[in-house]
Amino acid sequence: MTESHTKPSGMTALDVDVALFLAAQAAYAWAHRHREIDNSARPLAALSTGAAYVNRLRVDRGLPIIPVGELPTLFETPILEWLPGIDEDFSLLDEGAPTPACHDLHSSGGSGVIGRLEQSAMPKIMDSVRLTSDPQSVYVETRRFLIEHAIARSRDAFELAIRLKVPFADLYQPVAEKAQMQRRGSGPVCFPCPRCSWPMAINRKAKSVSCSRSTSCWNAGSRFRLVDGSTELQEAGGLAAPTPVSSDGMVALREGLWRYTVLPGIEELQLLDELLKIESVQARLWPDLDAYDLHVSRDQLQWRVDVKDHATPHRIATQCLKKQAVEPMFLVVPDARVSQVTYLNRVVPMDQNYTFMTCSDFVRLVRGDTR
């Protein structure tokens, strides 16, 4: 698409965030339009709403309006080409299917099933933890268990639920049908993602298996080809193919907990491991029952750290603009999302008390490496 001209924007990062979110809702609805048998008007309504907010931004920048009917085609193209204020080149659809970024954005609003599940589970966990003799230790142990057990034996998951006095169904669920296939002579199997361990989606038509709902896992190479007539996988993205696991007796973490606890938790634990390799560094996970992610100290220096692993930086910016940090806070993103640092530094004023950098840059800062 050719842009005629631009002018300084009078709209805020929040406006960009809303337009991006609604565009993702529209793309997701369009991709699933054939399932809307009882409400065929829903995808069209989502398209109209998405187009309205996208065009508000475009008009503000002096760009031509996009007809609603053109959006489905544009969803297949880099979003920076048609949505002003976006610096990243991801698309929302790929050959008609939602991309990992689209899945992330579609699930991030908090008003859908995923948001409700997450909001119902964590308060119950917190309430239970606070009644123990050592709430902080129990919280860290519980959270680490969830991060490291996106797929778990039913017995272990039930023991956790009983220990926390939280309904089992708020934590775990049966492995999804779309993540299972029959192995000749031995029953159903699934394929845990080699990065996050959640059972990966199986696309039988495309003969592929991938952690397609996580941009971080997808970008890390968690995608594979199915060998014809077997349950063997071949590497297609860079990570070694996992061994199939029998689905019998196994359960998977609820999607809300996986998305909002496991995925960021992987980055948090990896950052912790790197920091503890530095001489004289001390680091604590989730201090004060998750007031923030890491408290890091070295000699007389101290840092408060939050790790953010989002498909796009716009929700991070919105949160930072809404709430000033009481004490200096370092917000770090995975190295693969380095472009987000530039965006966040541009839209979030310094007086909000946040410093943005990648995980590797933060490790170098703590190490004292000024190169």
FENWOTA-V89583 format. One record per residue. PHI is phi in whole degrees, 0 to 359 (* if undefined). OMEGA is omega in radians with two decimals (999 if undefined). Layout:
((PHI & OMEGA) (PHI & OMEGA))
//
This chain:
((* & -3.14) (264 & 3.13) (267 & -3.04) (287 & 3.10) (194 & 3.12) (232 & 3.07) (215 & -3.14) (303 & -3.07) (279 & 3.01) (264 & -3.11) (262 & -2.99) (259 & 3.06) (300 & 3.10) (296 & 3.10) (297 & 3.09) (296 & -3.13) (300 & -3.14) (296 & -3.14) (298 & 3.13) (296 & -3.14) (299 & -3.11) (290 & 3.05) (296 & 3.11) (294 & 3.08) (299 & -3.14) (295 & 3.14) (296 & -3.14) (296 & 3.12) (297 & 3.13) (295 & -3.14) (297 & -3.10) (252 & -3.03) (296 & -3.10) (286 & 3.10) (273 & -3.05) (276 & -3.11) (295 & -3.08) (273 & -3.11) (212 & -3.07) (292 & -3.13) (280 & -3.04) (298 & 3.12) (300 & 3.13) (293 & 3.10) (296 & 3.11) (296 & 3.09) (298 & -3.12) (297 & 3.13) (294 & 3.12) (300 & 3.14) (298 & -3.13) (299 & -3.10) (284 & 3.07) (298 & -3.10) (289 & 3.02) (300 & 3.12) (293 & -3.10) (294 & 3.10) (297 & 3.11) (299 & 3.13) (268 & -3.14) (77 & -3.12) (257 & -3.12) (293 & 3.11) (290 & 3.08) (265 & 3.04) (298 & -3.11) (305 & -3.08) (294 & 3.13) (272 & -3.06) (301 & -3.12) (305 & 3.09) (290 & -3.12) (292 & 3.11) (302 & -3.12) (275 & -3.08) (250 & 3.11) (306 & -3.01) (293 & 3.13) (294 & -3.13) (282 & -3.07) (223 & 3.09) (247 & -3.12) (299 & 3.10) (93 & 3.14) (257 & -3.11) (256 & -3.04) (258 & -2.96) (255 & 3.10) (285 & 3.01) (252 & -3.12) (264 & 3.09) (232 & 3.06) (226 & -3.06) (54 & 3.06) (88 & -3.11) (255 & 3.12) (298 & 3.06) (282 & 3.05) (306 & 3.12) (297 & 3.11) (296 & 3.08) (302 & -3.13) (301 & -3.09) (292 & 3.14) (298 & -3.08) (272 & -2.95) (273 & -3.07) (286 & 3.10) (83 & -3.09) (265 & -3.10) (268 & -3.09) (300 & -3.11) (300 & -3.14) (299 & -3.11) (294 & 3.12) (297 & -3.14) (297 & -3.09) (291 & -3.13) (279 & -3.06) (282 & -3.01) (296 & 3.08) (300 & 3.12) (293 & 3.09) (297 & 3.13) (299 & -3.13) (299 & 3.13) (293 & -3.11) (299 & -3.10) (296 & -3.13) (273 & -3.13) (276 & -3.12) (286 & -3.14) (223 & -3.03) (305 & -3.08) (295 & -3.13) (295 & -3.14) (294 & 3.13) (296 & -3.13) (297 & 3.13) (298 & -3.12) (294 & -3.10) (294 & 3.10) (297 & 3.11) (300 & -3.12) (297 & -3.12) (298 & -3.06) (269 & -3.11) (225 & 3.05) (295 & 2.90) (235 & -3.02) (214 & 2.99) (292 & -3.12) (305 & -3.11) (299 & -3.14) (294 & 3.14) (294 & 3.10) (295 & 3.12) (300 & 3.10) (297 & -3.13) (298 & 3.13) (294 & -3.13) (298 & -3.11) (273 & -3.05) (58 & 3.12) (242 & 3.12) (306 & -3.13) (305 & -3.08) (293 & 3.06) (282 & -3.07) (252 & -3.02) (230 & 3.14) (213 & 3.06) (300 & 3.07) (299 & -3.06) (300 & 3.13) (302 & -3.10) (290 & 3.12) (255 & -3.11) (238 & 2.97) (213 & -3.10) (278 & 3.02) (259 & -3.03) (307 & 3.04) (85 & -3.08) (219 & 3.05) (88 & -3.04) (285 & 3.07) (229 & 3.02) (226 & -3.09) (236 & 3.09) (295 & 3.09) (300 & -3.13) (293 & 3.11) (261 & -3.03) (249 & 3.10) (79 & 3.09) (291 & 3.13) (301 & -3.07) (278 & 3.11) (284 & 3.12) (253 & 3.07) (255 & -3.06) (293 & -3.13) (295 & -3.13) (273 & -3.11) (54 & -3.12) (223 & 3.08) (226 & -3.11) (203 & 2.99) (271 & -2.93) (284 & -3.13) (266 & 3.11) (237 & 3.09) (296 & -3.11) (294 & 3.13) (292 & 3.12) (300 & -3.11) (293 & 3.11) (286 & 3.09) (110 & -3.10) (275 & 3.09) (211 & -2.92) (215 & 3.06) (254 & 3.06) (277 & 3.06) (283 & -3.10) (309 & 3.02) (72 & -3.12) (212 & 3.03) (254 & 3.10) (275 & 3.12) (250 & 3.01) (243 & 3.13) (300 & 3.11) (226 & -3.08) (227 & 3.10) (129 & 3.12) (273 & 3.12) (295 & -3.11) (293 & 3.13) (282 & 3.05) (278 & 3.10) (298 & -3.11) (242 & 3.08) (299 & 3.14) (282 & -3.13) (297 & 3.10) (77 & -3.14) (245 & 3.08) (226 & -3.13) (245 & 3.11) (299 & 3.06) (302 & -3.00) (298 & 3.13) (299 & 3.11) (293 & 3.09) (298 & -3.05) (291 & -2.99) (259 & 3.11) (243 & -3.08) (290 & -3.02) (299 & 3.06) (292 & -3.12) (296 & 3.08) (301 & 3.13) (293 & 3.14) (297 & -3.13) (291 & 3.10) (295 & 3.11) (295 & 3.10) (303 & -3.12) (300 & -3.14) (294 & -3.12) (293 & -3.09) (288 & 3.03) (281 & -3.10) (274 & -3.11) (302 & 3.06) (69 & 3.09) (276 & 3.00) (239 & -3.11) (214 & 3.13) (237 & 3.11) (276 & 2.94) (47 & -3.10) (299 & 3.12) (52 & 3.13) (54 & 3.00) (75 & 3.00) (297 & 3.00) (202 & -2.93) (274 & -3.06) (219 & 2.93) (251 & -3.01) (242 & 3.08) (220 & 3.03) (212 & -3.04) (56 & -3.10) (266 & -3.09) (266 & 3.12) (221 & 3.12) (223 & 2.98) (257 & -2.97) (231 & 2.92) (241 & 3.12) (262 & -3.11) (238 & 3.10) (239 & -3.12) (246 & 3.13) (298 & 3.12) (224 & -3.07) (273 & -2.93) (290 & 3.09) (288 & 3.06) (299 & -3.13) (299 & -3.13) (299 & 3.13) (297 & -3.13) (291 & 3.13) (289 & -3.13) (283 & -3.00) (226 & 3.08) (285 & 3.10) (288 & -3.14) (293 & 3.05) (240 & -3.13) (308 & -3.10) (233 & 3.06) (264 & 3.04) (259 & -3.07) (246 & -3.13) (240 & 3.08) (304 & -3.11) (304 & -3.11) (293 & -3.12) (253 & -3.07) (302 & -3.13) (297 & 3.13) (293 & -3.14) (299 & 3.12) (300 & -3.14) (297 & -3.09) (295 & 3.09) (296 & -3.11) (282 & -2.98) (260 & -3.13) (255 & -3.13) (298 & -3.13) (298 & -3.09) (288 & 3.01) (283 & 2.99) (78 & 3.09) (246 & 2.99) (240 & -3.07) (251 & 3.06) (197 & 3.07) (280 & 3.11) (301 & -3.11) (295 & 3.12) (294 & 3.11) (292 & 3.09) (299 & 3.10) (296 & 3.11) (298 & -3.13) (294 & 3.13) (291 & -3.11) (87 & -3.13) (277 & -3.07) (265 & -3.13) (292 & 999))
//
